Structure formats: structure tokens, C-alpha cells
Amino acid sequence: MGQLPGITGPQVSLEPVQLIGPDGTPTAEQRYSRDLPEETLSWLYEQMVLTRELDIELVNLQRQGELALYASCRGQEAAQVGAAAPLHKTDWLFPQYRELGVFVTRGIPAWHVAAAWRGTWNGGMEFTAKCCAPISVPIGTQALHAVGAAMAAQRLDEHSVTVAFVGDGATSEGDVHEALNFAAVFATPCVFYVQNNQWAISVPLRRQTAAPSLAHKAIGYGMPGIRVDGNDPLACFAVMTEAAERARDGGGPTLIEAVTYRLGPHTTSDDPTRYRSSAELDHWSALDPIPRYRSYLSNIGVWSQRLEDRIAARSKRLRTELRDATVGAGDVDVDEVFTAVYCEITPELQQQRRALLAELARER
């Protein structure tokens, strides 16, 4: 069936926006600008490297039994840092569980992230202080929270934007569908930022959708959709800037698909060699966003060994702080699992509480 006469809608290009080529040279892209101040360009690089280094330390901590689980973001640093960097400090972020680069860019200490994965924490801590919702492990539920917060901002006449960070797997969930539909109907100031890292645990993208791309899903909701090279921090920065400004000016939501790749396992309990080939990993490893961006900065005279040394020193310091705060940290009071849910604990929770405390007493 063809398009009805007189009916037009959003159009989506399959070609991702790219400002830096795989070899680190500028592309021919003219619509978006890559002309950022030198200090911003070097700061983006610093945040990407810090994210990679802290990610390595968090994996080490889990392997050493200090964290229950961890989901690495290795390979997705450009997508995360590039998207978080242009947002206002008062814009609320609603992350999934793989957003270390977003947290680093927002200034959330890495040991707060570790505490969440260690299970020693049940509140916002530094997350909410930085206008960031706590880590969401259930797939896609944070998208609804982001839309609700955006609707509240509308009613309060706040000049703020919310961003729902989701993975490609989350686009197969009903919660995300409902969030996208609600956001479009009510023209909420919300950006849906989908990091398409090609795999939803062990399920490849081709088994998740028959659409030409995830960005094309925006057409069905009546909102703009755009694909961006998720391994290009400047492209991610430019596309998020445009979408946030549109939302802030009353133009409604945008769906961004950042095309990237998860270089590591889904989580530390996963073995990716069971479902993906070494040739695929080699292909994407050659597109690693950090050396690519370093080459770009070197080509334009921004990168220097002095910059690299300064970042390395800071990385070492932050990794030490993360380890010192995490290793041997105390356990949470299990009673809070029950007392922190409702203002007044319900009879059902009282019963569960007594049962758990009795079981723990027997173990002692």
C-alpha cells in the first residue's frame, strides 16, 4: 500500500551521521558541525579514557568477588560520553545498567556504581544529586519513568529534557513501546537514546526486528528518528544536541539509534564466544572509538603526550579510589529491604521480614 495522498511523516536515513571516519579523518558531513572548543574536544577524550579504565577496574573487582555482577560498556564509550556531554546538568537521565560513560560524564563517582553492583545500597546516593535516576536492571522500564518525568517538567514549566538510555534489546519490550507512544502523543521533552550494540545478550539484532533500522521505528510513533555512528563521539554529541534543543523548544521527542558494538560480554556471567564469531569481534575491535578519536585529535593538533600522561595519572588515581572504597565494604542492613518500601510496612512484608530474619539467625 502506498502513502495516502496529502499524508506526510518523518523520514529516516539508513546512513548513520558520521563526523569522524574510522581512520580518524573528518568526513564530508556538512549538516552537523564538529567545531567544538579545543578544551571540549580534549575533555571528551578524557571522559572516554576514564570510562574505559574504570570499566576495567570494575570488571576486575567482580572477578575478585567484590561485586555480585557487572555489565561492561567497553566499546560504547563514544556513544555514552558523546550523548551525555551536551546535556544540561538539570536534564534528568534515566539509565539502564551499562551506562558507566554517562555516569562518569555526569560526575558520579565510580564507587557509587560499584556499590549498586555490590548490592550494598538501595537509594539514589550521588545519582539523584546529579539528576540521574538509579541504575535500572529490568529491561526498558526506565523509558516509562523518563516520559513521566518529562510530562512533569511540562506541567511545572521547567525548561528541562529527560533522556531514556536503552539498548537494542529494550526496543522489543512493551514498556518501551508504551513510552514511545505516550511521549509522541503528548509531545513530551524526552529523547530516546538507543545504543544498538548488535546483541541483546545472545540474540542478534536481526532476530529482534524486521524494520530497516531501529531508528525507523520512530516513523510509526510520529516522531523524528535518526541513526548516528555510535563510535564517533562528535557525531553523538551533535545529534543529541539537536534532539535536546528540539525537545526543550517544545518540538517533542526524538528517537536516536547509536550504532555501536559491545566488545565484551553481556555481563561478567556471560560467555560471548558461544554466540558470536571471532571475525565479527575483530571487525568491530578495529573500529574501537578511543584510538579512532585519538587519531582525529592528533590530526587536528589537539592530542599531545602531555594530555595522555595527565589522563593516565587521573585514571590511576580514580581506579585506586574505586578499589579502596569497594574492597571489603560492609553489607547493607537486610532490614532495609522491607522498611524502605512503604511509609508503613504492610502485613505481608512483616511476614516476609520475620521469615528472612529467622533464616539468617539459623545460619549464624
Secondary structure, DSSP 4 states (H G I P E B T S, - for coil): --PPTT-------SSPB-SB-TTS-B-S--SS-----HHHHHHHHHHHHHHHHHHHHHHHHHHTTSSS-----TT-HHHHHHHHTTS-TTSEEE--S--HHHHHHHT--HHHHHHHHHT---S-THHHHTTBPPP--STTHHHHHHHHHHHHHHHTT----EEEEEEGGGGGSHHHHHHHHHHHHTT-SEEEEEEE-SEETTEEGGGT--SS-STTHHHHHTS-EEEEETT-HHHHHHHHHHHHHHHHTT---EEEEEE----S-SSTT--GGGTS-HHHHHHHHTT-HHHHHHHHHHHTT---HHHHHHHHHHHHHHHHHHHHHHTTPPPP-TTHHHHTTSSS--HHHHHHHHHHHHHHHHH-
